């Protein structure tokens, strides 16, 4: 049963790690793009909106789903802990609490991925709004 817990940890933490790397990577790419953008190059506001909004859904999707991936890992960890209790007749409360506590680490890591992603997404959306307002000001809208 221990090997299943280890495999579960590896899978959940790998998924959350990839989500974190992707969120950071897209956030850095968008921040760099926003700093380099020249509003004068855009004659159509819709075209500007499309370019500014690219990849923001990736960050918001990660931010909204990372806690669920972590929760899924926790649920599976708790199921494995209860299965172990049932099959081994474990009555040691310390071992049970340790198993449950270790299962909760997946939820914690999911939140660690989600919270910065939400902050990054909100920051980028605000930057996008400011750039669109500046385009409006420059073009007399």
N, CA, C and O atoms as CSV, one atom per row, in Angstrom:
chain,resi,resn,atom,element,x,y,z
A,1,UNK,N,N,0.830,-1.195,0.000
A,1,UNK,CA,C,0.000,0.000,0.000
A,1,UNK,C,C,0.875,1.261,0.000
A,1,UNK,O,O,0.506,2.284,-0.577
A,2,UNK,N,N,2.024,1.173,0.646
A,2,UNK,CA,C,2.939,2.319,0.718
A,2,UNK,C,C,3.388,2.734,-0.671
A,2,UNK,O,O,3.552,3.922,-0.949
A,3,UNK,N,N,3.590,1.741,-1.553
A,3,UNK,CA,C,4.033,2.068,-2.909
A,3,UNK,C,C,2.958,2.833,-3.670
A,3,UNK,O,O,3.282,3.685,-4.497
A,4,UNK,N,N,1.682,2.546,-3.406
A,4,UNK,CA,C,0.599,3.284,-4.043
A,4,UNK,C,C,0.581,4.737,-3.566
A,4,UNK,O,O,0.341,5.651,-4.356
A,5,UNK,N,N,0.833,4.945,-2.288
A,5,UNK,CA,C,0.892,6.306,-1.753
A,5,UNK,C,C,2.030,7.088,-2.405
A,5,UNK,O,O,1.875,8.263,-2.738
A,6,UNK,N,N,3.174,6.426,-2.585
A,6,UNK,CA,C,4.320,7.094,-3.215
A,6,UNK,C,C,4.028,7.426,-4.669
A,6,UNK,O,O,4.349,8.520,-5.134
A,7,UNK,N,N,3.421,6.487,-5.392
A,7,UNK,CA,C,3.068,6.728,-6.796
A,7,UNK,C,C,2.050,7.862,-6.890
A,7,UNK,O,O,2.158,8.737,-7.749
A,8,UNK,N,N,1.068,7.837,-6.005
A,8,UNK,CA,C,0.057,8.892,-5.965
A,8,UNK,C,C,0.710,10.252,-5.723
A,8,UNK,O,O,0.398,11.227,-6.407
A,9,UNK,N,N,1.614,10.313,-4.751
A,9,UNK,CA,C,2.329,11.564,-4.472
A,9,UNK,C,C,3.083,12.054,-5.696
A,9,UNK,O,O,3.027,13.236,-6.036
A,10,UNK,N,N,3.777,11.159,-6.345
A,10,UNK,CA,C,4.568,11.540,-7.518
A,10,UNK,C,C,3.665,12.102,-8.611
A,10,UNK,O,O,3.970,13.137,-9.206
A,11,UNK,N,N,2.560,11.422,-8.871
A,11,UNK,CA,C,1.651,11.873,-9.935
A,11,UNK,C,C,1.045,13.232,-9.597
A,11,UNK,O,O,1.080,14.148,-10.418
A,12,UNK,N,N,0.493,13.366,-8.402
A,12,UNK,CA,C,-0.175,14.620,-8.019
A,12,UNK,C,C,0.825,15.775,-7.985
A,12,UNK,O,O,0.552,16.854,-8.511
A,13,UNK,N,N,1.980,15.544,-7.367
A,13,UNK,CA,C,2.962,16.619,-7.272
A,13,UNK,C,C,3.586,16.945,-8.622
A,13,UNK,O,O,3.967,18.092,-8.860
A,14,UNK,N,N,3.698,15.964,-9.509
A,14,UNK,CA,C,4.196,16.241,-10.860
A,14,UNK,C,C,3.200,17.117,-11.622
A,14,UNK,O,O,3.590,18.078,-12.284
A,15,UNK,N,N,1.924,16.782,-11.524
A,15,UNK,CA,C,0.894,17.584,-12.200
A,15,UNK,C,C,0.892,19.008,-11.650
A,15,UNK,O,O,0.882,19.973,-12.414
A,16,UNK,N,N,0.901,19.136,-10.320
A,16,UNK,CA,C,0.895,20.476,-9.723
A,16,UNK,C,C,2.189,21.228,-10.039
A,16,UNK,O,O,2.164,22.442,-10.241
A,17,UNK,N,N,3.304,20.524,-10.081
A,17,UNK,CA,C,4.567,21.167,-10.444
A,17,UNK,C,C,4.544,21.680,-11.871
A,17,UNK,O,O,4.999,22.791,-12.143
A,18,UNK,N,N,4.014,20.875,-12.787
A,18,UNK,CA,C,3.894,21.314,-14.182
A,18,UNK,C,C,2.950,22.511,-14.308
A,18,UNK,O,O,3.206,23.445,-15.068
A,19,UNK,N,N,1.852,22.463,-13.549
A,19,UNK,CA,C,0.913,23.584,-13.565
A,19,UNK,C,C,1.599,24.860,-13.074
A,19,UNK,O,O,1.403,25.938,-13.635
A,20,UNK,N,N,2.397,24.723,-12.029
A,20,UNK,CA,C,3.107,25.877,-11.475
A,20,UNK,C,C,4.102,26.443,-12.478
A,20,UNK,O,O,4.149,27.655,-12.692
A,21,UNK,N,N,4.889,25.581,-13.088
A,21,UNK,CA,C,5.883,26.012,-14.078
A,21,UNK,C,C,5.195,26.685,-15.259
A,21,UNK,O,O,5.650,27.723,-15.738
A,22,UNK,N,N,4.105,26.097,-15.725
A,22,UNK,CA,C,3.367,26.670,-16.852
A,22,UNK,C,C,2.797,28.038,-16.492
A,22,UNK,O,O,2.871,28.971,-17.290
A,23,UNK,N,N,2.234,28.159,-15.308
A,23,UNK,CA,C,1.673,29.435,-14.870
A,23,UNK,C,C,2.749,30.519,-14.782
A,23,UNK,O,O,2.552,31.645,-15.240
A,24,UNK,N,N,3.867,30.167,-14.199
A,24,UNK,CA,C,4.975,31.129,-14.079
A,24,UNK,C,C,5.510,31.499,-15.455
A,24,UNK,O,O,5.757,32.671,-15.738
A,25,UNK,N,N,5.688,30.498,-16.303
A,25,UNK,CA,C,6.213,30.752,-17.649
A,25,UNK,C,C,5.316,31.663,-18.464
A,25,UNK,O,O,5.786,32.613,-19.091
A,26,UNK,N,N,4.031,31.375,-18.453
A,26,UNK,CA,C,3.072,32.206,-19.199
A,26,UNK,C,C,3.012,33.603,-18.588
A,26,UNK,O,O,2.934,34.597,-19.310
A,27,UNK,N,N,3.048,33.677,-17.269
A,27,UNK,CA,C,3.024,34.989,-16.604
A,27,UNK,C,C,4.217,35.844,-16.973
A,27,UNK,O,O,4.078,37.041,-17.223
A,28,UNK,N,N,5.385,35.235,-17.006
A,28,UNK,CA,C,6.599,35.972,-17.397
A,28,UNK,C,C,6.520,36.395,-18.862
A,28,UNK,O,O,6.883,37.519,-19.209
A,29,UNK,N,N,6.045,35.490,-19.720
A,29,UNK,CA,C,5.908,35.819,-21.147
A,29,UNK,C,C,4.949,36.982,-21.341
A,29,UNK,O,O,5.238,37.898,-22.111
A,30,UNK,N,N,3.809,36.960,-20.652
A,30,UNK,CA,C,2.824,38.033,-20.787
A,30,UNK,C,C,3.363,39.354,-20.239
A,30,UNK,O,O,3.161,40.404,-20.850
A,31,UNK,N,N,4.038,39.311,-19.106
A,31,UNK,CA,C,4.611,40.533,-18.521
A,31,UNK,C,C,5.620,41.148,-19.480
A,31,UNK,O,O,5.618,42.359,-19.702
A,32,UNK,N,N,6.472,40.319,-20.041
A,32,UNK,CA,C,7.467,40.795,-21.011
A,32,UNK,C,C,6.788,41.379,-22.240
A,32,UNK,O,O,7.195,42.427,-22.741
A,33,UNK,N,N,5.750,40.698,-22.728
A,33,UNK,CA,C,5.019,41.188,-23.893
A,33,UNK,C,C,4.373,42.536,-23.610
A,33,UNK,O,O,4.434,43.440,-24.443
A,34,UNK,N,N,3.755,42.678,-22.439
A,34,UNK,CA,C,3.093,43.931,-22.091
A,34,UNK,C,C,4.087,45.082,-21.998
A,34,UNK,O,O,3.758,46.212,-22.361
A,35,UNK,N,N,5.297,44.811,-21.518
A,35,UNK,CA,C,6.305,45.873,-21.405
A,35,UNK,C,C,6.832,46.312,-22.770
A,35,UNK,O,O,7.217,47.467,-22.947
A,36,UNK,N,N,6.849,45.391,-23.730
A,36,UNK,CA,C,7.423,45.679,-25.044
A,36,UNK,C,C,6.399,46.189,-26.056
A,36,UNK,O,O,6.771,46.633,-27.142
A,37,UNK,N,N,5.130,46.129,-25.713
A,37,UNK,CA,C,4.091,46.455,-26.688
A,37,UNK,C,C,4.128,47.941,-27.065
A,37,UNK,O,O,4.356,48.809,-26.223
A,38,UNK,N,N,3.901,48.200,-28.334
A,38,UNK,CA,C,3.811,49.562,-28.845
A,38,UNK,C,C,2.377,49.779,-29.313
A,38,UNK,O,O,1.936,49.195,-30.303
A,39,UNK,N,N,1.662,50.625,-28.589
A,39,UNK,CA,C,0.245,50.835,-28.886
A,39,UNK,C,C,0.016,51.441,-30.266
A,39,UNK,O,O,-1.031,51.232,-30.878
A,40,UNK,N,N,0.992,52.185,-30.747
A,40,UNK,CA,C,0.858,52.825,-32.055
A,40,UNK,C,C,0.800,51.810,-33.196
A,40,UNK,O,O,0.334,52.132,-34.290
A,41,UNK,N,N,1.265,50.599,-32.950
A,41,UNK,CA,C,1.243,49.556,-33.976
A,41,UNK,C,C,-0.165,49.012,-34.219
A,41,UNK,O,O,-0.390,48.288,-35.189
A,42,UNK,N,N,-1.102,49.352,-33.353
A,42,UNK,CA,C,-2.459,48.812,-33.450
A,42,UNK,C,C,-3.418,49.896,-33.908
A,42,UNK,O,O,-3.582,50.927,-33.255
A,43,UNK,N,N,-4.046,49.638,-35.047
A,43,UNK,CA,C,-5.060,50.559,-35.569
A,43,UNK,C,C,-6.457,50.130,-35.138
A,43,UNK,O,O,-7.387,50.935,-35.106
A,44,UNK,N,N,-6.588,48.848,-34.806
A,44,UNK,CA,C,-7.878,48.293,-34.406
A,44,UNK,C,C,-7.783,47.814,-32.953
A,44,UNK,O,O,-6.900,47.031,-32.604
A,45,UNK,N,N,-8.697,48.293,-32.123
A,45,UNK,CA,C,-8.678,47.947,-30.701
A,45,UNK,C,C,-8.936,46.460,-30.485
A,45,UNK,O,O,-8.370,45.866,-29.568
A,46,UNK,N,N,-9.768,45.859,-31.302
A,46,UNK,CA,C,-10.065,44.426,-31.154
A,46,UNK,C,C,-8.807,43.587,-31.362
A,46,UNK,O,O,-8.593,42.597,-30.663
A,47,UNK,N,N,-7.994,43.978,-32.302
A,47,UNK,CA,C,-6.727,43.281,-32.550
A,47,UNK,C,C,-5.814,43.384,-31.326
A,47,UNK,O,O,-5.164,42.413,-30.938
A,48,UNK,N,N,-5.777,44.568,-30.730
A,48,UNK,CA,C,-4.993,44.779,-29.513
A,48,UNK,C,C,-5.521,43.910,-28.374
A,48,UNK,O,O,-4.740,43.293,-27.651
A,49,UNK,N,N,-6.836,43.860,-28.213
A,49,UNK,CA,C,-7.439,43.030,-27.162
A,49,UNK,C,C,-7.084,41.560,-27.331
A,49,UNK,O,O,-6.796,40.868,-26.354
A,50,UNK,N,N,-7.106,41.087,-28.563
A,50,UNK,CA,C,-6.756,39.685,-28.825
A,50,UNK,C,C,-5.310,39.417,-28.428
A,50,UNK,O,O,-5.024,38.433,-27.746
A,51,UNK,N,N,-4.399,40.288,-28.851
A,51,UNK,CA,C,-2.980,40.096,-28.523
A,51,UNK,C,C,-2.718,40.183,-27.019
A,51,UNK,O,O,-1.918,39.420,-26.479
A,52,UNK,N,N,-3.390,41.107,-26.354
A,52,UNK,CA,C,-3.192,41.254,-24.907
A,52,UNK,C,C,-3.786,40.084,-24.123
A,52,UNK,O,O,-3.251,39.699,-23.083
A,53,UNK,N,N,-4.874,39.526,-24.610
A,53,UNK,CA,C,-5.561,38.460,-23.891
A,53,UNK,C,C,-5.009,37.065,-24.128
A,53,UNK,O,O,-5.408,36.118,-23.450
A,54,UNK,N,N,-4.094,36.927,-25.083
A,54,UNK,CA,C,-3.523,35.605,-25.360
A,54,UNK,C,C,-2.942,34.976,-24.101
A,54,UNK,O,O,-2.229,35.627,-23.339
A,55,UNK,N,N,-3.254,33.712,-23.896
A,55,UNK,CA,C,-2.704,32.866,-22.829
A,55,UNK,C,C,-3.166,33.215,-21.410
A,55,UNK,O,O,-2.777,32.525,-20.468
A,56,UNK,N,N,-3.968,34.242,-21.225
A,56,UNK,CA,C,-4.453,34.540,-19.873
A,56,UNK,C,C,-5.380,33.441,-19.358
A,56,UNK,O,O,-5.469,33.214,-18.151
A,57,UNK,N,N,-6.065,32.763,-20.271
A,57,UNK,CA,C,-6.952,31.682,-19.836
A,57,UNK,C,C,-6.155,30.512,-19.260
A,57,UNK,O,O,-6.665,29.775,-18.416
A,58,UNK,N,N,-4.925,30.338,-19.703
A,58,UNK,CA,C,-4.087,29.266,-19.144
A,58,UNK,C,C,-3.852,29.520,-17.662
A,58,UNK,O,O,-3.989,28.614,-16.840
A,59,UNK,N,N,-3.498,30.755,-17.327
A,59,UNK,CA,C,-3.229,31.084,-15.923
A,59,UNK,C,C,-4.498,30.969,-15.087
A,59,UNK,O,O,-4.457,30.441,-13.976
A,60,UNK,N,N,-5.622,31.453,-15.602
A,60,UNK,CA,C,-6.863,31.373,-14.817
A,60,UNK,C,C,-7.337,29.929,-14.669
A,60,UNK,O,O,-7.897,29.566,-13.635
A,61,UNK,N,N,-7.119,29.112,-15.682
A,61,UNK,CA,C,-7.490,27.700,-15.591
A,61,UNK,C,C,-6.648,26.986,-14.536
A,61,UNK,O,O,-7.166,26.197,-13.746
A,62,UNK,N,N,-5.359,27.267,-14.533
A,62,UNK,CA,C,-4.479,26.677,-13.524
A,62,UNK,C,C,-4.888,27.153,-12.129
A,62,UNK,O,O,-4.967,26.358,-11.193
A,63,UNK,N,N,-5.143,28.438,-12.000
A,63,UNK,CA,C,-5.513,28.997,-10.693
A,63,UNK,C,C,-6.796,28.375,-10.159
A,63,UNK,O,O,-6.920,28.138,-8.957
A,64,UNK,N,N,-7.736,28.112,-11.035
A,64,UNK,CA,C,-9.008,27.563,-10.564
A,64,UNK,C,C,-8.976,26.052,-10.373
A,64,UNK,O,O,-9.775,25.516,-9.606
A,65,UNK,N,N,-8.075,25.359,-11.049
A,65,UNK,CA,C,-8.071,23.896,-10.970
A,65,UNK,C,C,-6.997,23.306,-10.067
A,65,UNK,O,O,-7.122,22.147,-9.670
A,66,UNK,N,N,-5.961,24.040,-9.728
A,66,UNK,CA,C,-4.901,23.504,-8.865
A,66,UNK,C,C,-5.426,23.034,-7.505
A,66,UNK,O,O,-5.000,21.980,-7.033
A,67,UNK,N,N,-6.331,23.771,-6.861
A,67,UNK,CA,C,-6.853,23.262,-5.588
A,67,UNK,C,C,-7.603,21.936,-5.748
A,67,UNK,O,O,-7.571,21.091,-4.854
A,68,UNK,N,N,-8.271,21.759,-6.879
A,68,UNK,CA,C,-8.996,20.512,-7.110
A,68,UNK,C,C,-8.044,19.341,-7.346
A,68,UNK,O,O,-8.303,18.226,-6.893
A,69,UNK,N,N,-6.953,19.593,-8.049
A,69,UNK,CA,C,-5.954,18.538,-8.241
A,69,UNK,C,C,-5.375,18.147,-6.881
A,69,UNK,O,O,-5.215,16.963,-6.588
A,70,UNK,N,N,-5.065,19.138,-6.061
A,70,UNK,CA,C,-4.574,18.851,-4.715
A,70,UNK,C,C,-5.594,18.113,-3.881
A,70,UNK,O,O,-5.252,17.180,-3.155
A,71,UNK,N,N,-6.843,18.524,-3.978
A,71,UNK,CA,C,-7.911,17.854,-3.233
A,71,UNK,C,C,-8.079,16.411,-3.699
A,71,UNK,O,O,-8.320,15.516,-2.889
A,72,UNK,N,N,-7.953,16.192,-4.986
A,72,UNK,CA,C,-8.030,14.835,-5.516
A,72,UNK,C,C,-6.929,13.962,-4.909
A,72,UNK,O,O,-7.179,12.818,-4.530
A,73,UNK,N,N,-5.723,14.497,-4.818
A,73,UNK,CA,C,-4.634,13.764,-4.178
A,73,UNK,C,C,-4.934,13.468,-2.721
A,73,UNK,O,O,-4.632,12.382,-2.228
A,74,UNK,N,N,-5.526,14.427,-2.036
A,74,UNK,CA,C,-5.894,14.226,-0.631
A,74,UNK,C,C,-6.957,13.142,-0.486
A,74,UNK,O,O,-6.860,12.284,0.392
A,75,UNK,N,N,-7.955,13.183,-1.335
A,75,UNK,CA,C,-9.019,12.174,-1.270
A,75,UNK,C,C,-8.438,10.777,-1.501
A,75,UNK,O,O,-8.748,9.838,-0.768
A,76,UNK,N,N,-7.597,10.652,-2.525
A,76,UNK,CA,C,-6.987,9.344,-2.777
A,76,UNK,C,C,-6.097,8.922,-1.610
A,76,UNK,O,O,-6.073,7.746,-1.247
A,77,UNK,N,N,-5.373,9.859,-1.027
A,77,UNK,CA,C,-4.532,9.547,0.130
A,77,UNK,C,C,-5.342,9.073,1.319
A,77,UNK,O,O,-4.937,8.147,2.022
A,78,UNK,N,N,-6.482,9.701,1.547
A,78,UNK,CA,C,-7.362,9.292,2.648
A,78,UNK,C,C,-7.969,7.919,2.361
A,78,UNK,O,O,-8.075,7.080,3.255
A,79,UNK,N,N,-8.364,7.700,1.113
A,79,UNK,CA,C,-8.893,6.383,0.740
A,79,UNK,C,C,-7.845,5.301,0.997
A,79,UNK,O,O,-8.159,4.255,1.565
A,80,UNK,N,N,-6.615,5.546,0.586
A,80,UNK,CA,C,-5.551,4.563,0.811
A,80,UNK,C,C,-5.293,4.352,2.299
A,80,UNK,O,O,-5.040,3.229,2.735
A,81,UNK,N,N,-5.358,5.430,3.075
A,81,UNK,CA,C,-5.170,5.301,4.529
A,81,UNK,C,C,-6.280,4.449,5.138
A,81,UNK,O,O,-6.000,3.561,5.944
A,82,UNK,N,N,-7.534,4.704,4.766
A,82,UNK,CA,C,-8.638,3.913,5.290
A,82,UNK,C,C,-8.567,2.460,4.814
A,82,UNK,O,O,-8.902,1.538,5.558
A,83,UNK,N,N,-8.132,2.268,3.579
A,83,UNK,CA,C,-7.981,0.903,3.077
A,83,UNK,C,C,-6.934,0.145,3.890
A,83,UNK,O,O,-7.118,-1.022,4.238
A,84,UNK,N,N,-5.839,0.830,4.181
A,84,UNK,CA,C,-4.789,0.216,4.997
A,84,UNK,C,C,-5.312,-0.120,6.396
A,84,UNK,O,O,-5.022,-1.189,6.932
A,85,UNK,N,N,-6.076,0.791,6.976
A,85,UNK,CA,C,-6.664,0.550,8.299
A,85,UNK,C,C,-7.577,-0.681,8.240
A,85,UNK,O,O,-7.544,-1.531,9.129
A,86,UNK,N,N,-8.383,-0.761,7.194
A,86,UNK,CA,C,-9.322,-1.867,7.056
A,86,UNK,C,C,-8.654,-3.205,6.835
A,86,UNK,O,O,-9.081,-4.216,7.392
A,87,UNK,N,N,-7.613,-3.221,6.028
A,87,UNK,CA,C,-6.975,-4.493,5.717
A,87,UNK,C,C,-6.003,-4.947,6.793
A,87,UNK,O,O,-5.841,-6.148,7.011
A,88,UNK,N,N,-5.356,-4.010,7.466
A,88,UNK,CA,C,-4.367,-4.369,8.483
A,88,UNK,C,C,-4.932,-4.341,9.895
A,88,UNK,O,O,-4.261,-4.747,10.843
A,89,UNK,N,N,-6.151,-3.867,10.037
A,89,UNK,CA,C,-6.735,-3.766,11.367
A,89,UNK,C,C,-5.958,-2.811,12.257
A,89,UNK,O,O,-5.851,-3.020,13.466
A,90,UNK,N,N,-5.414,-1.757,11.650
A,90,UNK,CA,C,-4.586,-0.797,12.373
A,90,UNK,C,C,-5.422,-0.038,13.405
A,90,UNK,O,O,-6.475,0.508,13.075
A,91,UNK,N,N,-4.959,-0.006,14.632
A,91,UNK,CA,C,-5.662,0.758,15.665
A,91,UNK,C,C,-4.757,1.818,16.277
A,91,UNK,O,O,-5.155,2.511,17.213
A,92,UNK,N,N,-3.556,1.945,15.760
A,92,UNK,CA,C,-2.616,2.940,16.254
A,92,UNK,C,C,-3.039,4.318,15.745
A,92,UNK,O,O,-2.903,4.613,14.557
A,93,UNK,N,N,-3.542,5.144,16.628
A,93,UNK,CA,C,-4.051,6.459,16.204
A,93,UNK,C,C,-2.937,7.339,15.643
A,93,UNK,O,O,-3.192,8.172,14.773
A,94,UNK,N,N,-1.718,7.171,16.122
A,94,UNK,CA,C,-0.596,7.953,15.585
A,94,UNK,C,C,-0.346,7.646,14.121
A,94,UNK,O,O,-0.108,8.556,13.327
A,95,UNK,N,N,-0.397,6.377,13.757
A,95,UNK,CA,C,-0.193,5.988,12.355
A,95,UNK,C,C,-1.333,6.487,11.480
A,95,UNK,O,O,-1.114,6.907,10.344
A,96,UNK,N,N,-2.549,6.440,12.013
A,96,UNK,CA,C,-3.708,6.919,11.259
A,96,UNK,C,C,-3.596,8.427,11.020
A,96,UNK,O,O,-3.794,8.898,9.901
A,97,UNK,N,N,-3.280,9.171,12.065
A,97,UNK,CA,C,-3.161,10.628,11.938
A,97,UNK,C,C,-2.023,11.005,11.001
A,97,UNK,O,O,-2.135,11.967,10.241
A,98,UNK,N,N,-0.941,10.262,11.049
A,98,UNK,CA,C,0.181,10.529,10.146
A,98,UNK,C,C,-0.249,10.324,8.695
A,98,UNK,O,O,0.068,11.132,7.823
A,99,UNK,N,N,-0.977,9.231,8.448
A,99,UNK,CA,C,-1.467,8.978,7.091
A,99,UNK,C,C,-2.390,10.068,6.596
A,99,UNK,O,O,-2.301,10.482,5.441
A,100,UNK,N,N,-3.270,10.534,7.453
A,100,UNK,CA,C,-4.203,11.601,7.065
A,100,UNK,C,C,-3.479,12.933,6.866
A,100,UNK,O,O,-3.781,13.685,5.940
A,101,UNK,N,N,-2.523,13.210,7.747
A,101,UNK,CA,C,-1.763,14.459,7.619
A,101,UNK,C,C,-0.965,14.479,6.319
A,101,UNK,O,O,-0.901,15.500,5.635
A,102,UNK,N,N,-0.359,13.342,5.985
A,102,UNK,CA,C,0.398,13.273,4.740
A,102,UNK,C,C,-0.513,13.413,3.526
A,102,UNK,O,O,-0.105,13.963,2.502
A,103,UNK,N,N,-1.736,12.923,3.633
A,103,UNK,CA,C,-2.684,13.069,2.530
A,103,UNK,C,C,-3.034,14.534,2.292
A,103,UNK,O,O,-3.246,14.949,1.153
A,104,UNK,N,N,-3.093,15.307,3.358
A,104,UNK,CA,C,-3.466,16.728,3.241
A,104,UNK,C,C,-2.398,17.587,2.569
A,104,UNK,O,O,-2.689,18.701,2.133
A,105,UNK,N,N,-1.194,17.095,2.482
A,105,UNK,CA,C,-0.140,17.893,1.853
A,105,UNK,C,C,-0.440,18.181,0.383
A,105,UNK,O,O,0.003,19.197,-0.152
A,106,UNK,N,N,-1.185,17.300,-0.268
A,106,UNK,CA,C,-1.545,17.534,-1.666
A,106,UNK,C,C,-2.454,18.755,-1.792
A,106,UNK,O,O,-2.280,19.563,-2.704
A,107,UNK,N,N,-3.417,18.894,-0.891
A,107,UNK,CA,C,-4.283,20.076,-0.913
A,107,UNK,C,C,-3.475,21.337,-0.652
A,107,UNK,O,O,-3.675,22.358,-1.309
A,108,UNK,N,N,-2.575,21.262,0.298
A,108,UNK,CA,C,-1.732,22.426,0.602
A,108,UNK,C,C,-0.913,22.838,-0.618
A,108,UNK,O,O,-0.805,24.026,-0.923
A,109,UNK,N,N,-0.344,21.871,-1.307
A,109,UNK,CA,C,0.463,22.207,-2.486
A,109,UNK,C,C,-0.418,22.762,-3.602
A,109,UNK,O,O,0.004,23.650,-4.342
A,110,UNK,N,N,-1.642,22.242,-3.726
A,110,UNK,CA,C,-2.566,22.792,-4.714
A,110,UNK,C,C,-2.865,24.257,-4.450
A,110,UNK,O,O,-2.961,25.054,-5.384
A,111,UNK,N,N,-3.013,24.613,-3.182
A,111,UNK,CA,C,-3.239,26.017,-2.822
A,111,UNK,C,C,-1.990,26.860,-3.063
A,111,UNK,O,O,-2.086,28.022,-3.457
A,112,UNK,N,N,-0.835,26.280,-2.827
A,112,UNK,CA,C,0.427,26.999,-3.065
A,112,UNK,C,C,0.578,27.315,-4.556
A,112,UNK,O,O,1.167,28.336,-4.911
A,113,UNK,N,N,0.065,26.472,-5.412
A,113,UNK,CA,C,0.095,26.733,-6.853
A,113,UNK,C,C,-0.991,27.738,-7.234
A,113,UNK,O,O,-0.747,28.641,-8.035
A,114,UNK,N,N,-2.183,27.588,-6.667
A,114,UNK,CA,C,-3.333,28.400,-7.077
A,114,UNK,C,C,-3.227,29.858,-6.658
A,114,UNK,O,O,-3.517,30.752,-7.452
A,115,UNK,N,N,-2.817,30.106,-5.427
A,115,UNK,CA,C,-2.836,31.484,-4.917
A,115,UNK,C,C,-1.935,32.419,-5.728
A,115,UNK,O,O,-2.405,33.477,-6.147
A,116,UNK,N,N,-0.670,32.082,-5.970
A,116,UNK,CA,C,0.143,32.977,-6.809
A,116,UNK,C,C,-0.394,33.088,-8.237
A,116,UNK,O,O,-0.266,34.139,-8.865
A,117,UNK,N,N,-0.992,32.018,-8.751
A,117,UNK,CA,C,-1.556,32.075,-10.102
A,117,UNK,C,C,-2.710,33.068,-10.171
A,117,UNK,O,O,-2.850,33.798,-11.153
A,118,UNK,N,N,-3.529,33.094,-9.137
A,118,UNK,CA,C,-4.641,34.055,-9.088
A,118,UNK,C,C,-4.102,35.478,-9.018
A,118,UNK,O,O,-4.584,36.370,-9.716
A,119,UNK,N,N,-3.105,35.679,-8.177
A,119,UNK,CA,C,-2.500,37.013,-8.053
A,119,UNK,C,C,-1.890,37.437,-9.393
A,119,UNK,O,O,-2.082,38.568,-9.838
A,120,UNK,N,N,-1.158,36.524,-10.028
A,120,UNK,CA,C,-0.533,36.820,-11.320
A,120,UNK,C,C,-1.597,37.127,-12.376
A,120,UNK,O,O,-1.439,38.066,-13.156
A,121,UNK,N,N,-2.666,36.351,-12.406
A,121,UNK,CA,C,-3.737,36.579,-13.377
A,121,UNK,C,C,-4.372,37.954,-13.174
A,121,UNK,O,O,-4.570,38.694,-14.138
A,122,UNK,N,N,-4.691,38.297,-11.931
A,122,UNK,CA,C,-5.299,39.602,-11.652
A,122,UNK,C,C,-4.361,40.744,-12.038
A,122,UNK,O,O,-4.805,41.757,-12.580
A,123,UNK,N,N,-3.075,40.587,-11.762
A,123,UNK,CA,C,-2.076,41.594,-12.139
A,123,UNK,C,C,-2.063,41.779,-13.660
A,123,UNK,O,O,-2.060,42.907,-14.154
A,124,UNK,N,N,-2.056,40.673,-14.388
A,124,UNK,CA,C,-1.992,40.757,-15.848
A,124,UNK,C,C,-3.276,41.324,-16.451
A,124,UNK,O,O,-3.224,42.077,-17.424
A,125,UNK,N,N,-4.422,40.968,-15.881
A,125,UNK,CA,C,-5.687,41.516,-16.379
A,125,UNK,C,C,-5.713,43.031,-16.172
A,125,UNK,O,O,-6.180,43.773,-17.036
A,126,UNK,N,N,-5.212,43.482,-15.026
A,126,UNK,CA,C,-5.174,44.928,-14.774
A,126,UNK,C,C,-4.232,45.616,-15.756
A,126,UNK,O,O,-4.560,46.678,-16.284
A,127,UNK,N,N,-3.062,45.022,-16.007
A,127,UNK,CA,C,-2.128,45.590,-16.992
A,127,UNK,C,C,-2.785,45.673,-18.363
A,127,UNK,O,O,-2.600,46.648,-19.092
A,128,UNK,N,N,-3.549,44.649,-18.706
A,128,UNK,CA,C,-4.256,44.630,-19.987
A,128,UNK,C,C,-5.274,45.770,-20.056
A,128,UNK,O,O,-5.369,46.470,-21.064
A,129,UNK,N,N,-6.026,45.943,-18.981
A,129,UNK,CA,C,-7.012,47.025,-18.939
A,129,UNK,C,C,-6.346,48.390,-19.090
A,129,UNK,O,O,-6.851,49.247,-19.815
A,130,UNK,N,N,-5.232,48.596,-18.421
A,130,UNK,CA,C,-4.514,49.874,-18.500
A,130,UNK,C,C,-4.027,50.124,-19.924
A,130,UNK,O,O,-4.142,51.241,-20.430
A,131,UNK,N,N,-3.489,49.105,-20.568
A,131,UNK,CA,C,-3.027,49.270,-21.953
A,131,UNK,C,C,-4.188,49.592,-22.888
A,131,UNK,O,O,-4.038,50.412,-23.794
A,132,UNK,N,N,-5.326,48.967,-22.685
A,132,UNK,CA,C,-6.490,49.263,-23.522
A,132,UNK,C,C,-6.988,50.689,-23.292
A,132,UNK,O,O,-7.382,51.364,-24.243
A,133,UNK,N,N,-6.978,51.149,-22.065
A,133,UNK,CA,C,-7.376,52.533,-21.773
A,133,UNK,C,C,-6.394,53.508,-22.401
A,133,UNK,O,O,-6.803,54.530,-22.951
A,134,UNK,N,N,-5.109,53.204,-22.326
A,134,UNK,CA,C,-4.101,54.072,-22.967
A,134,UNK,C,C,-4.306,54.116,-24.474
A,134,UNK,O,O,-4.116,55.162,-25.094
A,135,UNK,N,N,-4.695,52.979,-25.078
A,135,UNK,CA,C,-4.969,52.962,-26.511
A,135,UNK,C,C,-6.149,53.868,-26.812
A,135,UNK,O,O,-6.126,54.620,-27.786
A,136,UNK,N,N,-7.198,53.798,-25.969
A,136,UNK,CA,C,-8.369,54.656,-26.140
A,136,UNK,C,C,-7.992,56.127,-26.058
A,136,UNK,O,O,-8.450,56.932,-26.869
A,137,UNK,N,N,-7.176,56.479,-25.101
A,137,UNK,CA,C,-6.746,57.880,-24.909
A,137,UNK,C,C,-5.974,58.361,-26.136
A,137,UNK,O,O,-6.219,59.464,-26.625
A,138,UNK,N,N,-5.055,57.554,-26.632
A,138,UNK,CA,C,-4.233,57.939,-27.789
A,138,UNK,C,C,-5.053,58.044,-29.069
A,138,UNK,O,O,-4.710,58.804,-29.974
A,139,UNK,N,N,-6.134,57.281,-29.138
A,139,UNK,CA,C,-6.937,57.267,-30.357
A,139,UNK,C,C,-8.235,58.058,-30.229
A,139,UNK,O,O,-9.114,57.959,-31.084
A,140,UNK,N,N,-8.354,58.840,-29.162
A,140,UNK,CA,C,-9.486,59.745,-29.008
A,140,UNK,C,C,-10.807,59.044,-28.753
A,140,UNK,O,O,-11.855,59.556,-29.146
A,141,UNK,N,N,-10.789,57.906,-28.116
A,141,UNK,CA,C,-12.038,57.197,-27.819
A,141,UNK,C,C,-12.452,57.399,-26.395
A,141,UNK,O,O,-13.481,56.874,-25.970
